[in-house]
Amino acid sequence: MAETAFPLTKMNDDQELLLAEVRRFNEEIVRPRLAEMDREAKLDPLVLKHLFEMGLMGIDVPEQLGGSGMTFTDAILVIMELARVDPSVATVCDVQNTLVTNAIQRWGSEQQKKVYLPSLAANTVGAYCLSEAESGSDAFALRTRAVREAGKWRLNGNKLWITNGHEAGLFLVFANADPDKGYKGITCFIVSRDTPGFEIGKKEDKLGIRASSTVEIILKDVEIDDDRVLGEVGKGYKVAIETLNEGRIGIGAQMVGLAQGALDHATSWAKERQQFGRAIAGFQAVQFALATMDAKIEAARLTVLNAARRKEMGERFVREAAIAKWFAAEVADHCSSMAVELYGGYGFTRDYPVEKLFRDAKIGKIYEGTHFMQLQTIAKLLLAD
Ligand SMILES: Cc1cc2nc3c(=O)[nH]c(=O)nc-3n(C[C@H](O)[C@H](O)[C@H](O)COP(=O)(O)OP(=O)(O)OC[C@H]3O[C@@H](n4cnc5c(N)ncnc54)[C@H](O)[C@@H]3O)c2cc1C
């Protein structure tokens, strides 16, 4: 494969064009709506419309199935670029690409791919429903049940923290079809929003990524046909683990983009803000703060792109994906916090953009495996060698 397909150092022409388009979208559509979407905790429908029209909701879905026919790495680059302006918009795109279309491409039958991927790429938002009130890090303790009755599956249970749930039309729902077998009973079902018994519950009022919806899902006697089982019955644990391993690279990308956005703001501010008769960028302490951010972002970007490269090359990448997410979340935390400090009192207000990034950064240490759970994965692999 050509070196430029994996942009560790340089992007290929298609990637340059794609990112130029994302930058234009960021400036023309997202940035003018940023503050209101955050305040109202609502994704502007125009933003979503553009994400679909630009082909960003099915980035690595093959063209013959209505997707953009690009690669997983391209999706990672897009998520990074979106997060530079709004990490919420990056979340919408991330869940769609690295979890939902990814799982269907990897585990779906040919028929399922033909039925679901074209609509996901064109106009249907997807959501990934694993977590519950009592099972977060311990995801396989989930209590949602799938019972076989009269040739169908009947789903009952509640899911919590479901990203994209407000907008989504298609939900990947994990339920246990045989609790006696423990996690080996977990099965993944493709559920449409309009299925009787399927309800959207409370929408969370969050600290950050407020324009990305996070909702509760309620399943009451939801009847599902066999052709909506994704992968095999009892293999849902594999679908979950393997999709989340890949999804983590997406969260790493989101955190790198967020950190870069914080540095972009801090650099411009440091050149403008005058104290003691000069721009604060003239002070060595400020220069070193900016340089430290830059160096950390560069390192985080390389860990994320390397994890994506390894995944695409078919190499082992679980350690690298955990490191990428863990490190990028550390860097986003540091950079967004430092950006607030460099803005001084202004940084502490909602009139300036950096406090939002500071709030948005926190989620990087929580979802798709908490910060400690990433370290647990890294340590497990380290000690197993
Ligand atoms: C905004 C948002 C969006 C989300 N989107 C989705 C989604 O789309 N789909 C979905 O399925 N889920 C989603 N989640 C859920 C998310 O993945 C969980 O919140 C996360 O996995 C942590 O689970 P928990 O909240 O139950 O915390 P807990 O598991 O209760 O963890 C609490 C604390 O205990 C620590 N801890 C737990 N177990 C261990 C251990 N063994 N060793 C060391 N420390 C441990 C954790 O690190 C953490 O610090 C989302 C969450 C949020 C906040």
The ligand as an SDF file (V2000), in Angstrom:
LIG
                    3D

 53 58  0  0  0  0  0  0  0  0999 V2000
  -21.7560   11.4820   26.8780 C   0  0  0  0  0  0  0  0  0  0  0  0
  -21.7200    9.9790   26.9100 C   0  0  0  0  0  0  0  0  0  0  0  0
  -21.9820    9.2650   25.7540 C   0  0  0  0  0  0  0  0  0  0  0  0
  -21.9890    7.8780   25.7830 C   0  0  0  0  0  0  0  0  0  0  0  0
  -22.3260    7.1820   24.6480 N   0  0  0  0  0  0  0  0  0  0  0  0
  -22.5240    5.8380   24.7260 C   0  0  0  0  0  0  0  0  0  0  0  0
  -23.0720    5.1230   23.6190 C   0  0  0  0  0  0  0  0  0  0  0  0
  -23.3540    5.6890   22.5520 O   0  0  0  0  0  0  0  0  0  0  0  0
  -23.3190    3.7990   23.7580 N   0  0  0  0  0  0  0  0  0  0  0  0
  -23.0430    3.1280   24.9140 C   0  0  0  0  0  0  0  0  0  0  0  0
  -23.2810    1.9320   24.9640 O   0  0  0  0  0  0  0  0  0  0  0  0
  -22.5120    3.7810   25.9810 N   0  0  0  0  0  0  0  0  0  0  0  0
  -22.2530    5.1070   25.9180 C   0  0  0  0  0  0  0  0  0  0  0  0
  -21.7520    5.8010   27.0020 N   0  0  0  0  0  0  0  0  0  0  0  0
  -21.4690    5.0730   28.2380 C   0  0  0  0  0  0  0  0  0  0  0  0
  -19.9820    5.0010   28.5550 C   0  0  0  0  0  0  0  0  0  0  0  0
  -19.3420    4.1220   27.6870 O   0  0  0  0  0  0  0  0  0  0  0  0
  -19.8520    4.6310   30.0430 C   0  0  0  0  0  0  0  0  0  0  0  0
  -20.2520    5.7600   30.7770 O   0  0  0  0  0  0  0  0  0  0  0  0
  -18.4480    4.2240   30.3990 C   0  0  0  0  0  0  0  0  0  0  0  0
  -18.1300    2.9740   29.8250 O   0  0  0  0  0  0  0  0  0  0  0  0
  -18.2380    4.1330   31.9120 C   0  0  0  0  0  0  0  0  0  0  0  0
  -19.2520    3.4020   32.5280 O   0  0  0  0  0  0  0  0  0  0  0  0
  -20.0080    4.0080   33.8040 P   0  0  0  0  0  0  0  0  0  0  0  0
  -20.4530    5.3690   33.4580 O   0  0  0  0  0  0  0  0  0  0  0  0
  -21.0140    3.0310   34.2350 O   0  0  0  0  0  0  0  0  0  0  0  0
  -18.8650    4.1360   34.9070 O   0  0  0  0  0  0  0  0  0  0  0  0
  -18.3600    2.9750   35.8730 P   0  0  0  0  0  0  0  0  0  0  0  0
  -18.0610    1.7360   35.0890 O   0  0  0  0  0  0  0  0  0  0  0  0
  -19.2730    2.8680   37.0290 O   0  0  0  0  0  0  0  0  0  0  0  0
  -16.9830    3.5740   36.3720 O   0  0  0  0  0  0  0  0  0  0  0  0
  -16.8900    4.5080   37.4420 C   0  0  0  0  0  0  0  0  0  0  0  0
  -15.4220    4.6500   37.8120 C   0  0  0  0  0  0  0  0  0  0  0  0
  -14.9000    3.3930   38.2790 O   0  0  0  0  0  0  0  0  0  0  0  0
  -13.7550    3.0340   37.5390 C   0  0  0  0  0  0  0  0  0  0  0  0
  -13.7110    1.5890   37.3580 N   0  0  0  0  0  0  0  0  0  0  0  0
  -14.7470    0.7540   37.0620 C   0  0  0  0  0  0  0  0  0  0  0  0
  -14.2980   -0.5060   36.9730 N   0  0  0  0  0  0  0  0  0  0  0  0
  -12.9570   -0.4620   37.1860 C   0  0  0  0  0  0  0  0  0  0  0  0
  -11.9060   -1.4420   37.2130 C   0  0  0  0  0  0  0  0  0  0  0  0
  -12.1500   -2.7280   36.9580 N   0  0  0  0  0  0  0  0  0  0  0  0
  -10.6560   -1.0250   37.4650 N   0  0  0  0  0  0  0  0  0  0  0  0
  -10.3930    0.2710   37.7080 C   0  0  0  0  0  0  0  0  0  0  0  0
  -11.3270    1.2430   37.6880 N   0  0  0  0  0  0  0  0  0  0  0  0
  -12.5850    0.8720   37.4340 C   0  0  0  0  0  0  0  0  0  0  0  0
  -13.9220    3.7490   36.1790 C   0  0  0  0  0  0  0  0  0  0  0  0
  -12.6800    3.9160   35.5360 O   0  0  0  0  0  0  0  0  0  0  0  0
  -14.5500    5.0680   36.6050 C   0  0  0  0  0  0  0  0  0  0  0  0
  -13.5490    5.9490   37.0310 O   0  0  0  0  0  0  0  0  0  0  0  0
  -21.6910    7.1960   26.9860 C   0  0  0  0  0  0  0  0  0  0  0  0
  -21.4170    7.9170   28.1460 C   0  0  0  0  0  0  0  0  0  0  0  0
  -21.4510    9.3030   28.1270 C   0  0  0  0  0  0  0  0  0  0  0  0
  -21.1850   10.0500   29.3960 C   0  0  0  0  0  0  0  0  0  0  0  0
  1  2  1  0
  2  3  1  0
  2 52  2  0
  3  4  2  0
  4  5  1  0
  4 50  1  0
  5  6  2  0
  6  7  1  0
  6 13  1  0
  7  8  2  0
  7  9  1  0
  9 10  1  0
 10 11  2  0
 10 12  1  0
 12 13  2  0
 13 14  1  0
 14 15  1  0
 14 50  1  0
 15 16  1  0
 16 17  1  0
 16 18  1  0
 18 19  1  0
 18 20  1  0
 20 21  1  0
 20 22  1  0
 22 23  1  0
 23 24  1  0
 24 25  2  0
 24 26  1  0
 24 27  1  0
 27 28  1  0
 28 29  2  0
 28 30  1  0
 28 31  1  0
 31 32  1  0
 32 33  1  0
 33 34  1  0
 33 48  1  0
 34 35  1  0
 35 36  1  0
 35 46  1  0
 36 37  1  0
 36 45  1  0
 37 38  2  0
 38 39  1  0
 39 40  1  0
 39 45  2  0
 40 41  1  0
 40 42  2  0
 42 43  1  0
 43 44  2  0
 44 45  1  0
 46 47  1  0
 46 48  1  0
 48 49  1  0
 50 51  2  0
 51 52  1  0
 52 53  1  0
M  END
$$$$
